[in-house]
Amino acid sequence: MNDEVRLEAMAQRLGTQAAERLNVERTTAAVIERLRAEPPRASRWSWMQPTWLRIAAALVVLVGGGLIARRAFVQPGNGGHAIAHFVRDDLTDLSRDQLRES
């Protein structure tokens, strides 16, 4: 426990010493001066990036919507007839005797 107290006291002294050496105003002024001196780094293609992202998003929506619509309206394996599977489902629920009665 004694070592812990000693370590905390040392850490506090180090933090205080570092804070005393740091001149916040001078550092801030240097950073602002450097930012003003450097021209902004803009790529010649940076204006086009949002446009490409919008185009890509539109394509994803169109392709996804097309696939969902295709899956909803055309059932695989029935030759493109969307209603045939309803009849098949109704007939598979019936027993042999019920099929003969109809």
C-alpha positions as CSV (number, residue, x, y, z in Angstrom):
1,M,0.0,0.0,0.0
2,N,2.9,2.3,0.8
3,D,4.3,1.8,-2.7
4,E,1.0,2.8,-4.2
5,V,0.8,6.1,-2.4
6,R,4.4,6.8,-3.4
7,L,3.6,6.0,-7.1
8,E,0.6,8.3,-7.0
9,A,2.6,11.2,-5.5
10,M,5.3,10.7,-8.2
11,A,2.7,10.7,-11.0
12,Q,1.1,13.8,-9.6
13,R,4.5,15.6,-9.5
14,L,5.2,14.5,-13.1
15,G,1.8,15.8,-14.3
16,T,2.3,19.1,-12.5
17,Q,5.8,19.6,-14.0
18,A,4.6,18.8,-17.5
19,A,1.7,21.2,-17.1
20,E,4.1,24.0,-15.9
21,R,6.3,23.4,-19.0
22,L,3.4,23.6,-21.5
23,N,2.6,27.0,-22.8
24,V,-0.9,26.7,-24.1
25,E,-1.2,30.1,-25.8
26,R,2.1,29.6,-27.7
27,T,1.1,26.1,-28.8
28,T,-2.3,27.3,-30.0
29,A,-0.8,30.2,-31.9
30,A,1.7,27.9,-33.6
31,V,-1.0,25.5,-34.7
32,I,-3.2,28.3,-36.1
33,E,-0.3,29.8,-37.9
34,R,0.7,26.5,-39.5
35,L,-2.9,25.8,-40.6
36,R,-3.2,29.2,-42.2
37,A,0.2,28.8,-44.0
38,E,-0.7,25.4,-45.6
39,P,-3.1,25.4,-48.5
40,P,-6.0,23.0,-48.1
41,R,-5.3,19.6,-49.6
42,A,-8.2,18.9,-51.9
43,S,-8.0,16.3,-54.5
44,R,-9.0,17.2,-58.0
45,W,-11.6,14.3,-57.8
46,S,-13.0,15.2,-54.4
47,W,-16.0,17.0,-55.9
48,M,-17.0,13.9,-57.7
49,Q,-17.0,11.5,-54.7
50,P,-20.4,12.4,-53.4
51,T,-21.8,12.0,-56.9
52,W,-20.4,8.5,-57.3
53,L,-21.7,7.5,-53.9
54,R,-25.2,8.7,-54.9
55,I,-25.0,6.8,-58.2
56,A,-23.8,3.6,-56.4
57,A,-26.6,3.9,-53.8
58,A,-29.2,4.3,-56.6
59,L,-27.9,1.3,-58.4
60,V,-28.0,-0.8,-55.2
61,V,-31.6,0.3,-54.6
62,L,-32.6,-0.5,-58.2
63,V,-31.0,-3.9,-58.3
64,G,-32.2,-4.8,-54.9
65,G,-35.7,-3.7,-55.7
66,G,-35.7,-5.6,-59.0
67,L,-34.5,-8.8,-57.2
68,I,-37.2,-8.5,-54.6
69,A,-39.9,-7.8,-57.2
70,R,-38.8,-10.8,-59.2
71,R,-38.8,-13.1,-56.2
72,A,-42.2,-11.8,-55.2
73,F,-43.9,-12.2,-58.6
74,V,-42.1,-15.1,-60.3
75,Q,-41.8,-18.4,-58.5
76,P,-38.9,-20.6,-59.7
77,G,-39.8,-23.9,-61.2
78,N,-43.4,-23.2,-62.2
79,G,-42.7,-21.7,-65.7
80,G,-43.3,-18.1,-64.7
81,H,-47.0,-18.7,-63.7
82,A,-47.5,-16.9,-60.4
83,I,-50.9,-18.5,-59.6
84,A,-50.1,-22.2,-60.2
85,H,-48.4,-22.6,-56.8
86,F,-51.6,-21.7,-55.0
87,V,-53.5,-24.5,-56.6
88,R,-50.6,-26.9,-55.9
89,D,-50.6,-25.9,-52.3
90,D,-54.3,-26.5,-52.0
91,L,-54.2,-29.9,-53.6
92,T,-51.3,-31.1,-51.5
93,D,-53.3,-30.5,-48.4
94,L,-56.0,-32.9,-49.5
95,S,-56.0,-36.7,-48.9
96,R,-56.6,-39.3,-51.6
97,D,-60.2,-39.7,-50.7
98,Q,-60.8,-36.0,-50.8
99,L,-59.2,-35.8,-54.2
100,R,-61.4,-38.6,-55.6
101,E,-64.5,-36.9,-54.3
102,S,-63.8,-33.7,-56.2
